Amino acid sequence: MSFNKLGLSAPILKAIEDQGYTEPSAIQAQAIPAILEGQDVMAAAQTGTGKTAGFTLPLLELLSKGEHAQGNQVRALVLTPTRELAAQVAESVKDYGRHLALKSTVVFGGVKINPQMMALRRGADILIATPGRMMDLYQQNAVKFDKLEILVLDEADRMLDMGFIHDIKKILAILPKKRQNLLFSATFSPEIRQLAKGLVNNPIEISVTPRNATAVSVEQWLHPVDKKRKTELLIQLIADGRWDQALVFSRTKHGANKITKQLEDAGIRASAIHGNKSQGARTRALSDFKEGRIRILVATDIAARGLDIEQLPHVVNFDLPDVAEDYVHRIGRTGRAGATGKAISLVAADELDQLRAIERLTQKLIERRYEDDFMPTHMLPDTTLDTRPIKPNKPKKPKAPRDQQGGARQGNGAKQGGNPAKQGNAPKSGNRRPAPKAEVTPGQGLRSKPLAPARRNRKPSSDN
Ligand code: AMP
């Protein structure tokens, strides 16, 4: 299949050629003709599928035909959950629209609002925005939607997870009723279907798996280790395994900073990426990592979500996530077609509840590997597999975290059930559980309830 057959015009085909793409990905082949026909589309596709071009290319094509946006007007609005994703989409719009005379603007929180208001004065054929900043700009009369033709919600599932539902509803209420709607989400969960009901009109549904990985092979294991010795163990793993690069996940922003500093002190080039970092610092860390100038990128879940990073050989869970589904997203970052990725978790005794929830969600016990020099003094109790089905989440009613784009997650603190673990004796060094390789489709759409904090003094999950 060639791009020529999809109904795109010469300037766009030229831009595609400039990018070096030879044929459309599955999502592009399905979404582009449908969008060009003016249909509403609901697509289950995540990062790596080519979804951004899947909506950007036809968007540009449609907009290239009508009248250009005048002062403060917007013709197409793309909403994304995080600043990074907004910046990436804006970059794609620039790349694919380079031979067209369309104006695009990107706005997100965490930076000054005035330059964004100035930029919007001349109008935007395409506006890419995070929901909170979008509402702020609207309330300050910086945007007009009377000429809006198309609305895109990108990573809609993540927007709901992050508590943007209220902002999204407010935005929907101010848009003209007659418009084309495109909804992209990693999965079609019950919450997404609920959102879609009030949004898309007789949509075409598309569902694809990532471009180069229908089922990649990921080897998962965990090292039981005392909390205080996690960094030391990480440094040893990096050195002994001669890892070129790894993505390390920290549950909190503070944790990410601390790990980064300790790695740097040990002579390992590392950077942290999370919601408290300035936009410049986040962009720099990402490009340094992509270009190999740093070896270890330490990220919180939300900051890492949607980042266009090539699949990596190693992903480390420095802490287990509070939401079991994030584990699946994290390990989806490793494993390439034809090569086995490694997802390694460092697990302290007080993370037992999170471990149980992950094993229940993935329906696999994670193999345990003990490092001789790091035998924990606080033993991680054995777990047994809880095979009871997990009920889907009820739609959440979180507060709108206006100033936390790219930052906070709202957890509902629902209790996660689980059989009491067998409290086993300390396993001997080298003891391994027989749960070797797992076939994983990244972000396979498994949903679980956020886990109740196992301890009273545990930091709230909003510290992302
Ligand atoms: P996305 O899923 O939109 O985050 O895109 C993932 C990556 O795939 C980006 O680096 C794109 O530049 C790249 N990409 C998108 N479409 C194609 C294509 N048709 N052929 C090759 N690469 C592509």
Residues whose N, C-alpha, C, O or C-beta is under 5 A from the ligand:
A	BS01	AMP	Y21 T22 E23 P24 S25 Q46 T47 G48 T49 G50 K51 T52 A53 D308
